[in-house]
Amino acid sequence: MANLTVTVNDQILRRARVKAIESGTSVNAVVSQYLERYAGAGSTAAALNDFIELAGSVNAASGPDGRSWRREDIYDRPICRKRK
């Protein structure tokens, strides 16, 4: 992990430290979390990227040619028909 030096106004840093202590965290953790969100490196961004990659690789569609899959292809259990 890399270290980062930031110049911050003394009063702002004091208020940030107090607020971080009240929140049960540290200024370092707050800045780190902010940079993760800012850079899109958080777990949400990773999950979204994984989903987009997966969605692009599947061959299921309901386009002009109709469905390219059957229910039996996507479920592990057989279709239960109701008796009339």
C-alpha positions in Angstrom: 0.0 0.0 0.0 1.3 3.5 -0.9 1.6 6.5 1.4 0.2 9.8 0.4 1.1 13.3 1.8 -1.6 15.9 1.7 -1.5 19.5 2.8 -4.6 20.5 4.7 -5.6 23.6 6.7 -4.9 23.0 10.4 -8.5 23.9 11.5 -10.0 21.6 8.9 -7.8 18.7 10.0 -8.7 19.3 13.6 -12.4 19.2 12.8 -12.0 16.2 10.6 -10.1 14.3 13.4 -12.9 15.1 15.9 -15.6 14.0 13.5 -13.7 10.8 12.7 -13.3 10.0 16.4 -17.0 10.6 16.9 -17.7 8.2 14.0 -15.4 5.6 15.4 -12.9 5.8 12.6 -9.8 7.8 11.5 -9.1 10.6 9.0 -6.9 8.2 7.2 -9.8 5.6 6.8 -12.2 8.3 5.7 -9.8 9.6 3.0 -9.0 6.1 1.9 -12.7 5.2 1.5 -13.3 8.5 -0.4 -10.5 7.7 -2.8 -11.8 4.2 -3.4 -15.3 5.6 -4.3 -13.7 8.4 -6.4 -11.6 6.0 -8.3 -14.4 3.5 -8.7 -12.3 0.9 -6.9 -14.8 -0.1 -4.3 -16.5 -3.5 -4.0 -19.7 -2.1 -5.7 -17.7 -1.1 -8.8 -16.0 -4.4 -8.9 -19.3 -6.3 -8.6 -20.8 -4.1 -11.4 -17.8 -4.7 -13.7 -18.1 -8.5 -13.0 -21.9 -8.3 -13.9 -21.3 -6.4 -17.1 -18.6 -8.9 -18.2 -20.9 -11.8 -17.4 -23.9 -10.3 -19.1 -21.9 -9.7 -22.2 -20.8 -13.3 -22.4 -24.2 -15.0 -22.2 -26.2 -16.1 -25.2 -29.7 -15.7 -23.9 -32.0 -13.3 -25.7 -35.6 -12.6 -26.6 -34.8 -10.7 -29.8 -36.4 -10.8 -33.2 -35.5 -14.5 -33.7 -37.2 -15.4 -30.4 -35.8 -17.0 -27.3 -32.5 -18.9 -27.7 -33.1 -20.9 -24.5 -35.7 -23.1 -22.9 -36.9 -23.0 -19.3 -35.4 -26.5 -18.7 -32.0 -25.1 -19.8 -31.9 -22.6 -17.0 -33.5 -24.4 -14.1 -32.4 -27.5 -12.3 -36.0 -28.7 -11.7 -38.6 -29.9 -14.1 -41.7 -27.9 -15.0 -44.6 -28.7 -12.7 -47.9 -28.7 -14.6 -51.1 -28.0 -12.6 -53.9 -30.6 -13.0 -57.2 -29.3 -14.1 
